[in-house]
Amino acid sequence: METIIPVTVATLARRIRVALGQEPADVVLKGGQVVDVFTQTVRPANVAMVDGVIAGVGPFEWHATQTWDITGQFVLPGLIDAHIHVESTLLMPGELARLIVPRGTLTLIADPHEIANVMGVKGIELLIDASRDLPLDLFFMASSCVPASRWEESGAFLEAEDIQILLQRPEILGLAEMMNYPAILHGEAKVLDKVVKVWNLRRAVDGHAPLLSGRELQAYVAAGMRSDHESSQIEEARAKAELGMMIQVREGSAEHNLHDLMPLILEDRLGDWCLASDDLFPNDLVAHGHLDRLLRQLVEAGVPPARAVRHASLIPARHYGLHDRGAVAPSYRADLWVVKDLQSFTPKLVFKHGQCVAQEGRYWGQGAAKSQTWQNTINLPPLSEEHFVCRLRSTQAPVIGIIPGQIITRHEVHDIPQAQGCFQFNPAVDIQLMANIERHGQSGKLGLGFVRGFGLRRRGAMATSVGHDAHNVIVMGTDPASMLAATRALEEMGGGFVVVDGVNLAARLRLPVAGLLTDEPAHQVCEHLEELHRASSALGCPLPSPFGILSFMALSVIPELRITTHGILDVMQQRIVSI
């Protein structure tokens, strides 16, 4: 899909005159060095901009209405996050822009399937509307899996006809991550129809195939999947790259794949890879940065700076048909950032469409969206402590085993602490009860299961309305009273994150927009997240991002075990396992 700024004969003629030095530019960056993502070199050059587009890059003298002396500094193309869920930042787009634009990120490729699973097309439209008039371009992919699989009960459905309608919007670039790879491999017509409608328009089709290999991977790629952000192992990533998939090297709050895939990047054996954050909490954005942080890690590991920048700009731009951006070159959009050096990537200036929108880390764009009143989307069935009593069939049961730093889990079997045939919390045994409760006011189902890795050592519970991808209520705790208290607190505030100590509320974060987002400023959200982390740590939880992990416990397309409203799901076998 072409997104080049429309031009007239007059504007094109003006651009030519500026390049020839016959007419002043709007803005000139003078005395710096340009990171050339085509030749992967760095060279001295001035940069002239006019009408939001680059007119010239080179050793020539250009006059301008505004000239910035950037001697000793470096000019880079604006960064592109190739796969992100805005909802996972917990922030509305205006507040998200405040955090990432000053760090050089100027384009996002977002999959809005979180809010789509709650509100359908209206949710996608809400995010599109909230993204307008920002110094940050948000493009969206049409969500392919609403719900993610037949095991999930979402608040809405998106069929192939909905995808076709969404693709008519200029903000929609293609088909978002096709998580339901079992349906693809089984040739389910309703799922394949979504791919066909996008493929025939020559749009991008994103994949999502954790641990898939062999003939199954061949078949999945044969169905048109051209990217993947779920590679966590070297052989897995290499196999996908060899089949032509663009590997989106992911580094989020709960998912950390950059270190594991770094050997392939250093050997230049990963093909057209790029960077993606997928799911990133605002406290991590504030503390560590966005894609600029990943550039620092790449260069520190030995990746040449120009190559690292190329894969964070030009490669994703080309993949998604955004041929007007991703490079510092004539006719490209004047989305640029200037940094102190190519090691720290400390931002000095940021330009969007040729306008300076941030300087020395200070954001000059508009603020967050105004506070609004949002409808409570948490519609739970009547609950009592009895709903959280787990009666066991034997002394042993399947347990979801958390893998630190990953969202894949292990299928484990453990002796379950119990009394009179029911689960009984034992602080010496790292096993907690978990529930998935349908919250869209439809079936009212509640599924129970066990998890190991949250490490609670005292009585309490954690609950969230962010439960990928159907976003039902996920609650994990030690006993029925604590779990009920956490669930009721979550329901009363219209969604968010909750920690209860015993049965007393210890910390919370309200997410009133579909139970996923808040219109609070980022610094307040970060304060709430710190309070939640302290409260969960007080219960004994060792995880650095406990709610990031908790939110993925329900994602029914990620191996090996998940909690659903039906109970524990064996993802690989596609069956509910008995406890």
C-alpha positions as CSV (number, residue, x, y, z in Angstrom):
1,M,0.0,0.0,0.0
2,E,1.5,3.4,-1.0
3,T,1.3,6.1,1.6
4,I,3.4,8.7,-0.2
5,I,2.3,12.3,0.4
6,P,0.2,13.4,-2.6
7,V,1.9,16.1,-4.6
8,T,0.9,18.6,-7.3
9,V,3.0,19.8,-10.1
10,A,3.6,23.0,-8.1
11,T,4.8,21.3,-5.0
12,L,7.0,18.9,-6.9
13,A,8.5,21.8,-8.9
14,R,9.2,23.6,-5.6
15,R,11.0,20.5,-4.2
16,I,13.2,20.4,-7.3
17,R,14.1,24.1,-7.0
18,V,15.0,23.6,-3.4
19,A,17.2,20.6,-4.3
20,L,18.9,22.8,-6.9
21,G,19.5,25.6,-4.5
22,Q,17.3,27.9,-6.4
23,E,14.8,28.4,-3.6
24,P,15.1,28.3,0.2
25,A,14.2,25.1,2.0
26,D,11.8,25.2,5.0
27,V,14.4,23.5,7.3
28,V,18.1,22.6,6.9
29,L,20.1,20.4,9.2
30,K,23.7,21.6,8.8
31,G,27.0,20.0,9.7
32,G,25.9,16.6,10.8
33,Q,26.5,13.1,9.6
34,V,23.8,11.0,7.9
35,V,23.2,7.3,8.6
36,D,22.7,5.9,5.1
37,V,20.5,2.8,5.4
38,F,20.9,1.9,1.7
39,T,24.7,1.5,1.7
40,Q,24.9,1.0,5.5
41,T,27.5,3.7,5.9
42,V,27.7,7.0,7.8
43,R,28.8,10.1,5.9
44,P,28.9,13.9,6.4
45,A,25.9,15.6,4.8
46,N,23.5,18.5,5.1
47,V,19.8,17.7,4.9
48,A,17.2,20.1,3.3
49,M,13.5,19.7,4.0
50,V,10.5,21.3,2.3
51,D,6.7,20.6,2.6
52,G,7.4,17.8,5.0
53,V,9.7,15.9,2.5
54,I,13.4,15.7,2.2
55,A,14.6,17.6,-0.9
56,G,18.4,17.0,-0.6
57,V,21.0,15.2,1.3
58,G,24.7,15.9,0.6
59,P,27.7,18.3,0.9
60,F,25.8,21.2,-0.7
61,E,24.9,24.5,0.9
62,W,21.2,25.1,1.2
63,H,19.5,28.2,2.6
64,A,16.4,27.8,4.7
65,T,13.8,29.6,6.7
66,Q,15.2,27.6,9.7
67,T,18.7,26.2,10.0
68,W,19.8,23.9,12.8
69,D,23.6,23.5,13.3
70,I,24.1,19.9,14.3
71,T,27.8,19.7,13.9
72,G,29.2,16.5,15.4
73,Q,25.8,14.8,15.6
74,F,24.0,12.1,13.5
75,V,20.8,12.1,11.5
76,L,18.7,8.9,11.4
77,P,15.4,8.0,9.8
78,G,12.5,7.8,12.2
79,L,12.1,4.4,13.8
80,I,9.3,2.0,13.0
81,D,7.9,-0.5,15.6
82,A,6.9,-3.3,13.3
83,H,4.4,-5.0,15.7
84,I,2.9,-3.5,18.8
85,H,-0.4,-3.6,20.7
86,V,-1.2,-0.1,21.8
87,E,-3.5,-1.5,24.4
88,S,-0.6,-3.3,26.1
89,T,1.0,0.0,26.9
90,L,-2.2,0.8,28.9
91,L,-2.0,4.3,27.4
92,M,-4.2,6.2,25.0
93,P,-2.3,7.1,21.8
94,G,-1.7,10.7,22.7
95,E,0.0,9.8,25.9
96,L,2.0,7.0,24.3
97,A,3.3,9.5,21.7
98,R,4.6,11.7,24.6
99,L,6.8,8.8,25.7
100,I,8.2,7.4,22.4
101,V,8.3,10.3,19.9
102,P,11.2,12.1,21.8
103,R,13.1,8.8,21.5
104,G,12.9,8.7,17.7
105,T,9.9,6.3,17.2
106,L,7.7,8.0,14.6
107,T,5.7,5.1,13.1
108,L,3.8,2.2,14.7
109,I,2.4,-0.9,13.0
110,A,-0.3,-1.9,15.5
111,D,-2.6,-4.8,15.9
112,P,-5.7,-3.7,17.7
113,H,-7.0,-7.1,18.4
114,E,-7.1,-6.5,22.2
115,I,-9.8,-3.9,22.0
116,A,-11.4,-5.6,19.0
117,N,-12.0,-8.7,21.2
118,V,-13.9,-6.5,23.6
119,M,-15.7,-4.0,21.3
120,G,-15.3,-5.3,17.8
121,V,-14.9,-2.8,14.9
122,K,-16.0,0.0,17.2
123,G,-12.9,-0.6,19.3
124,I,-10.6,-0.4,16.3
125,E,-12.3,2.9,15.2
126,L,-11.9,4.2,18.7
127,L,-8.1,3.8,18.5
128,I,-8.0,5.2,15.0
129,D,-9.8,8.3,16.0
130,A,-7.6,8.7,19.1
131,S,-4.5,8.5,16.9
132,R,-5.3,11.5,14.7
133,D,-3.3,14.7,14.6
134,L,-0.4,13.3,16.5
135,P,3.3,13.6,15.6
136,L,3.3,9.8,15.4
137,D,1.8,7.8,12.6
138,L,-0.2,4.8,13.8
139,F,-1.1,2.3,11.1
140,F,-3.2,-0.7,12.0
141,M,-3.5,-4.3,10.8
142,A,-6.9,-5.8,10.5
143,S,-7.2,-8.2,13.4
144,S,-7.4,-11.8,12.1
145,C,-8.2,-13.6,15.3
146,V,-11.2,-12.2,17.1
147,P,-11.5,-14.5,19.0
148,A,-8.1,-16.1,18.9
149,S,-9.4,-19.6,18.7
150,R,-12.6,-21.7,19.4
151,W,-11.5,-22.0,23.0
152,E,-11.9,-18.3,23.8
153,E,-15.1,-16.4,24.5
154,S,-14.6,-12.8,23.4
155,G,-17.0,-9.9,23.4
156,A,-17.1,-9.6,19.6
157,F,-16.3,-11.5,16.3
158,L,-14.5,-10.3,13.2
159,E,-15.3,-12.3,10.1
160,A,-13.8,-12.1,6.6
161,E,-16.4,-9.6,5.6
162,D,-15.4,-7.3,8.5
163,I,-11.7,-7.6,7.4
164,Q,-12.6,-6.6,3.9
165,I,-14.4,-3.5,5.1
166,L,-11.6,-2.5,7.3
167,L,-9.1,-2.8,4.5
168,Q,-10.8,0.0,2.7
169,R,-9.5,2.4,5.4
170,P,-6.1,4.0,4.6
171,E,-5.0,3.4,8.2
172,I,-5.3,-0.4,7.7
173,L,-2.2,-2.0,6.0
174,G,-3.0,-5.7,6.0
175,L,-3.9,-8.7,8.0
176,A,-2.7,-8.9,11.6
177,E,-0.9,-11.9,13.2
178,M,-2.7,-15.1,12.3
179,M,-2.4,-16.7,15.7
180,N,-4.8,-19.6,14.9
181,Y,-2.2,-21.7,13.1
182,P,-4.1,-24.9,13.9
183,A,-7.1,-23.6,11.8
184,I,-4.7,-22.7,9.0
185,L,-3.1,-26.2,9.0
186,H,-6.5,-27.8,9.1
187,G,-7.6,-25.7,6.2
188,E,-10.7,-24.2,7.9
189,A,-12.4,-22.2,5.2
190,K,-13.6,-19.3,7.4
191,V,-10.1,-18.6,8.5
192,L,-8.5,-19.1,5.1
193,D,-11.0,-16.6,3.6
194,K,-9.5,-13.8,5.7
195,V,-6.1,-14.5,4.3
196,V,-7.4,-14.7,0.8
197,K,-9.1,-11.3,1.0
198,V,-5.9,-9.7,2.0
199,W,-3.5,-11.7,-0.2
200,N,-5.5,-10.8,-3.3
201,L,-5.0,-7.1,-2.5
202,R,-1.2,-7.7,-2.2
203,R,-1.2,-6.5,1.3
204,A,1.0,-7.8,4.1
205,V,-0.1,-10.9,6.1
206,D,1.5,-11.2,9.5
207,G,2.2,-14.6,11.0
208,H,2.3,-15.9,14.6
209,A,3.8,-19.4,14.9
210,P,5.6,-20.1,18.2
211,L,7.7,-23.3,18.0
212,L,6.2,-24.4,14.7
213,S,8.6,-26.4,12.6
214,G,8.9,-29.1,9.9
215,R,6.1,-29.6,7.4
216,E,3.7,-27.7,9.6
217,L,5.8,-24.6,9.2
218,Q,6.1,-25.2,5.5
219,A,2.3,-25.3,5.2
220,Y,1.8,-22.2,7.4
221,V,4.2,-20.2,5.2
222,A,2.6,-21.6,2.1
223,A,-0.6,-20.1,3.2
224,G,0.9,-16.6,2.8
225,M,2.4,-15.7,6.2
226,R,5.3,-13.4,5.6
227,S,6.4,-12.4,9.1
228,D,6.7,-13.8,12.6
229,H,7.4,-12.2,16.0
230,E,7.2,-15.4,18.1
231,S,10.7,-16.8,17.5
232,S,12.4,-17.5,20.8
233,Q,15.0,-20.0,19.7
234,I,17.9,-19.8,17.2
235,E,16.9,-22.8,15.1
236,E,13.3,-21.7,15.1
237,A,14.2,-18.2,13.8
238,R,16.6,-19.5,11.3
239,A,14.1,-22.0,9.8
240,K,11.5,-19.2,9.5
241,A,14.0,-16.8,7.9
242,E,15.0,-19.4,5.4
243,L,11.4,-19.6,4.3
244,G,11.3,-15.9,3.6
245,M,9.6,-14.7,6.8
246,M,10.6,-11.3,8.2
247,I,11.6,-12.1,11.7
248,Q,10.3,-9.4,14.0
249,V,12.8,-9.6,16.9
250,R,10.7,-9.0,19.9
251,E,11.6,-7.3,23.2
252,G,8.7,-6.4,25.4
253,S,7.9,-6.3,29.1
254,A,7.2,-10.0,29.4
255,E,8.8,-11.3,26.2
256,H,12.6,-11.1,25.7
257,N,14.0,-12.5,22.5
258,L,16.7,-10.2,21.4
259,H,19.5,-11.8,23.4
260,D,18.5,-15.3,22.3
261,L,18.5,-14.3,18.6
262,M,21.6,-12.0,18.7
263,P,24.0,-14.7,17.4
264,L,22.0,-14.8,14.1
265,I,22.0,-11.1,13.9
266,L,25.7,-10.8,14.4
267,E,26.3,-13.4,11.8
268,D,23.9,-11.6,9.4
269,R,21.9,-14.8,8.9
270,L,18.5,-13.6,9.9
271,G,17.5,-12.1,6.5
272,D,15.2,-9.1,6.6
273,W,14.7,-8.9,10.4
274,C,13.3,-5.9,12.2
275,L,12.4,-4.9,15.7
276,A,9.1,-5.1,17.6
277,S,7.9,-4.5,21.1
278,D,4.6,-6.4,20.9
279,D,3.6,-5.8,24.6
280,L,5.3,-3.1,26.5
281,F,4.3,-1.5,29.8
282,P,4.7,2.3,30.3
283,N,7.1,1.9,33.3
284,D,9.5,0.0,31.0
285,L,9.1,2.7,28.4
286,V,9.9,5.4,30.9
287,A,12.8,3.6,32.5
288,H,14.5,2.0,29.5
289,G,13.2,3.6,26.3
290,H,11.6,2.1,23.2
291,L,13.4,1.1,20.1
292,D,16.3,3.4,21.0
293,R,17.1,1.0,23.8
294,L,17.2,-2.0,21.4
295,L,19.6,0.0,19.1
296,R,21.9,0.5,22.1
297,Q,21.9,-3.2,22.8
298,L,22.5,-4.2,19.2
299,V,25.5,-1.8,18.8
300,E,26.9,-2.8,22.1
301,A,26.8,-6.5,21.0
302,G,28.7,-5.6,17.8
303,V,26.1,-4.9,15.2
304,P,27.3,-2.0,12.9
305,P,25.1,1.1,13.7
306,A,24.0,1.7,10.2
307,R,22.8,-1.9,9.9
308,A,21.0,-1.8,13.2
309,V,19.2,1.4,12.1
310,R,18.3,0.0,8.7
311,H,16.5,-2.9,10.3
312,A,14.6,-0.5,12.6
313,S,13.4,1.7,9.7
314,L,13.8,0.8,6.0
315,I,13.2,-2.9,6.3
316,P,9.8,-2.7,8.1
317,A,8.8,0.3,5.9
318,R,9.3,-1.7,2.8
319,H,7.6,-4.8,4.2
320,Y,4.4,-2.9,5.0
321,G,4.4,-0.8,1.8
322,L,5.3,2.4,3.5
323,H,7.6,3.5,0.7
324,D,7.7,7.1,1.7
325,R,9.7,6.6,4.9
326,G,12.5,4.7,6.5
327,A,15.5,6.5,5.1
328,V,17.3,9.9,5.0
329,A,17.1,10.5,1.3
330,P,15.5,12.8,-1.3
331,S,11.7,12.3,-1.8
332,Y,11.4,10.5,1.6
333,R,9.2,11.9,4.3
334,A,11.1,14.2,6.6
335,D,10.6,11.9,9.6
336,L,14.1,12.2,11.2
337,W,15.8,12.3,14.6
338,V,19.2,13.6,15.5
339,V,21.4,11.9,18.1
340,K,24.5,12.7,20.0
341,D,26.3,9.5,19.0
342,L,25.8,6.1,17.6
343,Q,26.4,4.2,20.8
344,S,24.0,5.8,23.4
345,F,21.6,7.1,20.7
346,T,20.8,10.0,23.0
347,P,18.2,12.1,21.1
348,K,18.8,15.7,20.5
349,L,16.1,16.7,17.9
350,V,13.1,14.9,16.4
351,F,11.3,16.0,13.2
352,K,8.0,14.8,12.0
353,H,6.9,15.9,8.5
354,G,9.7,18.4,8.7
355,Q,8.5,20.0,11.9
356,C,10.5,19.8,15.1
357,V,8.4,17.9,17.6
358,A,10.9,17.1,20.4
359,Q,14.2,18.6,21.6
360,E,16.6,17.2,24.2
361,G,13.9,14.6,25.2
362,R,11.2,17.3,25.7
363,Y,8.0,16.6,23.7
364,W,6.4,19.5,21.8
365,G,3.3,17.7,20.6
366,Q,-0.1,17.8,22.0
367,G,-1.0,16.1,25.3
368,A,-3.1,13.1,26.2
369,A,-6.7,12.9,25.3
370,K,-9.1,14.7,27.6
371,S,-10.6,12.6,30.4
372,Q,-14.0,11.0,29.5
373,T,-16.5,8.7,31.1
374,W,-16.3,5.2,29.8
375,Q,-18.9,2.4,29.9
376,N,-18.0,-0.4,32.3
377,T,-17.3,-3.5,30.1
378,I,-16.9,-5.9,33.0
379,N,-20.1,-7.9,33.1
380,L,-19.5,-10.9,35.3
381,P,-21.9,-13.6,36.5
382,P,-22.9,-13.7,40.2
383,L,-20.0,-15.1,42.1
384,S,-19.3,-16.6,45.5
385,E,-16.4,-18.2,47.2
386,E,-17.8,-21.6,46.1
387,H,-16.9,-20.8,42.5
388,F,-13.2,-20.7,43.5
389,V,-13.2,-24.0,45.3
390,C,-11.2,-26.6,43.2
391,R,-12.1,-30.2,43.9
392,L,-9.4,-32.6,42.7
393,R,-9.8,-36.0,41.1
394,S,-6.4,-37.2,42.2
395,T,-3.3,-36.2,44.1
396,Q,-1.6,-35.0,40.9
397,A,-2.8,-32.5,38.3
398,P,-1.5,-30.6,35.2
399,V,0.2,-27.3,36.1
400,I,1.0,-24.3,33.9
401,G,4.8,-23.8,34.3
402,I,5.9,-20.2,33.8
403,I,9.2,-19.7,31.9
404,P,10.8,-16.5,33.1
405,G,11.3,-14.0,30.3
406,Q,9.0,-15.9,27.9
407,I,5.3,-16.2,27.3
408,I,5.4,-19.9,26.3
409,T,4.8,-22.2,29.2
410,R,5.6,-25.7,30.2
411,H,3.2,-28.6,30.6
412,E,4.0,-29.8,34.1
413,V,2.4,-32.4,36.4
414,H,2.8,-31.9,40.2
415,D,1.4,-33.2,43.5
416,I,-1.3,-30.6,44.5
417,P,-1.5,-29.5,48.1
418,Q,-5.0,-30.3,49.3
419,A,-7.4,-30.9,52.1
420,Q,-10.5,-33.0,52.0
421,G,-10.1,-33.4,48.2
422,C,-9.9,-29.6,47.5
423,F,-6.9,-27.4,46.7
424,Q,-5.3,-26.0,49.9
425,F,-2.7,-23.3,49.7
426,N,0.7,-24.3,51.0
427,P,3.2,-21.4,51.2
428,A,6.1,-23.9,50.9
429,V,4.8,-25.1,47.5
430,D,4.8,-22.8,44.5
431,I,1.4,-23.7,43.2
432,Q,-1.5,-21.3,43.0
433,L,-5.0,-21.6,41.8
434,M,-6.0,-19.6,38.7
435,A,-9.4,-18.8,37.2
436,N,-10.6,-17.5,33.8
437,I,-14.0,-15.8,34.1
438,E,-16.1,-14.8,31.1
439,R,-16.7,-11.1,31.5
440,H,-18.6,-10.0,28.4
441,G,-22.1,-10.8,29.8
442,Q,-22.6,-13.9,27.6
443,S,-21.9,-17.4,28.9
444,G,-20.8,-16.6,32.5
445,K,-18.4,-19.6,32.4
446,L,-15.5,-20.0,34.8
447,G,-12.6,-22.3,34.3
448,L,-10.1,-23.3,37.0
449,G,-6.5,-24.5,36.8
450,F,-3.1,-24.4,38.5
451,V,0.0,-22.4,37.8
452,R,3.6,-22.5,39.1
453,G,6.0,-19.5,39.0
454,F,4.1,-16.7,40.8
455,G,5.6,-17.8,44.0
456,L,3.0,-16.5,46.5
457,R,4.1,-17.2,50.1
458,R,1.2,-15.5,51.9
459,R,-2.5,-15.3,51.4
460,G,-3.7,-13.1,48.6
461,A,-4.6,-12.8,45.0
462,M,-4.0,-10.9,41.7
463,A,-6.6,-10.1,39.1
464,T,-6.7,-8.5,35.7
465,S,-9.1,-7.7,32.9
466,V,-6.2,-7.8,30.5
467,G,-6.3,-11.5,29.5
468,H,-5.0,-12.1,26.0
469,D,-6.8,-12.2,23.7
470,A,-10.5,-12.5,24.7
471,H,-9.8,-10.3,27.7
472,N,-11.9,-12.1,30.2
473,V,-11.0,-11.7,33.9
474,I,-8.0,-13.7,35.0
475,V,-7.5,-14.1,38.7
476,M,-4.7,-16.0,40.5
477,G,-4.5,-16.6,44.2
478,T,-4.2,-18.7,47.2
479,D,-7.8,-19.3,48.4
480,P,-11.4,-18.7,47.4
481,A,-11.9,-15.6,49.7
482,S,-8.9,-13.8,48.4
483,M,-9.7,-14.6,44.7
484,L,-13.3,-13.4,45.2
485,A,-12.2,-10.2,46.8
486,A,-9.8,-9.4,43.9
487,T,-12.5,-10.2,41.3
488,R,-15.1,-8.0,43.0
489,A,-12.6,-5.1,43.3
490,L,-11.8,-5.4,39.6
491,E,-15.5,-5.5,38.7
492,E,-16.3,-2.4,40.7
493,M,-13.6,-0.2,39.1
494,G,-14.5,-1.3,35.5
495,G,-11.3,-3.3,34.8
496,G,-7.6,-3.0,35.4
497,F,-5.1,-4.6,37.7
498,V,-5.7,-5.6,41.3
499,V,-3.6,-7.0,44.2
500,V,-5.3,-8.1,47.4
501,D,-3.4,-8.9,50.6
502,G,-5.6,-11.5,52.3
503,V,-9.0,-10.0,51.3
504,N,-7.9,-6.4,51.6
505,L,-7.2,-4.2,48.6
506,A,-3.4,-3.5,48.5
507,A,-3.0,-1.8,45.1
508,R,-4.8,-1.2,41.9
509,L,-4.7,0.4,38.4
510,R,-8.0,1.4,36.8
511,L,-8.3,0.7,33.1
512,P,-11.8,2.1,32.2
513,V,-11.5,2.0,28.4
514,A,-12.6,-1.5,27.5
515,G,-10.9,-2.8,30.7
516,L,-7.6,-2.3,28.7
517,L,-6.6,1.4,28.6
518,T,-6.6,4.5,30.8
519,D,-6.6,8.2,29.9
520,E,-4.4,9.0,32.9
521,P,-1.0,10.5,32.3
522,A,1.9,8.1,32.0
523,H,3.6,9.1,35.2
524,Q,0.5,8.3,37.2
525,V,0.2,5.0,35.5
526,C,3.8,4.2,36.3
527,E,3.2,5.1,40.0
528,H,0.3,2.7,40.1
529,L,2.4,-0.1,38.5
530,E,5.1,0.4,41.1
531,E,2.5,0.1,43.8
532,L,1.2,-3.1,42.2
533,H,4.7,-4.5,42.0
534,R,5.4,-3.7,45.6
535,A,2.1,-5.3,46.6
536,S,2.7,-8.5,44.6
537,S,6.3,-8.7,45.9
538,A,5.0,-8.5,49.4
539,L,3.0,-11.6,48.7
540,G,6.2,-13.3,47.6
541,C,5.9,-13.0,43.8
542,P,9.5,-12.8,42.3
543,L,8.4,-11.9,38.7
544,P,9.6,-8.5,37.4
545,S,6.4,-8.0,35.4
546,P,3.8,-10.1,37.1
547,F,0.8,-8.6,35.4
548,G,2.5,-9.0,32.0
549,I,2.8,-12.7,32.7
550,L,-0.6,-13.1,34.2
551,S,-2.3,-11.5,31.2
552,F,-0.8,-14.1,28.8
553,M,-2.0,-17.1,30.9
554,A,-5.2,-17.2,28.9
555,L,-3.8,-16.9,25.3
556,S,-5.0,-20.2,23.8
557,V,-2.7,-20.2,20.8
558,I,0.7,-20.2,22.7
559,P,2.1,-23.5,23.9
560,E,1.9,-25.4,26.0
561,L,-0.8,-25.0,28.7
562,R,-3.3,-22.1,29.1
563,I,-6.3,-21.3,31.3
564,T,-9.6,-20.9,29.5
565,T,-13.2,-20.5,30.6
566,H,-13.4,-24.2,29.9
567,G,-10.5,-25.1,32.1
568,I,-6.9,-26.0,31.3
569,L,-6.1,-26.2,27.6
570,D,-3.3,-28.3,26.1
571,V,-2.5,-26.0,23.1
572,M,-0.5,-28.6,21.2
573,Q,-3.2,-31.3,21.6
574,Q,-6.1,-28.8,21.3
575,R,-8.0,-30.4,24.2
576,I,-9.1,-29.6,27.7
577,V,-7.1,-31.6,30.3
578,S,-8.8,-32.7,33.5
579,I,-7.8,-31.7,37.0
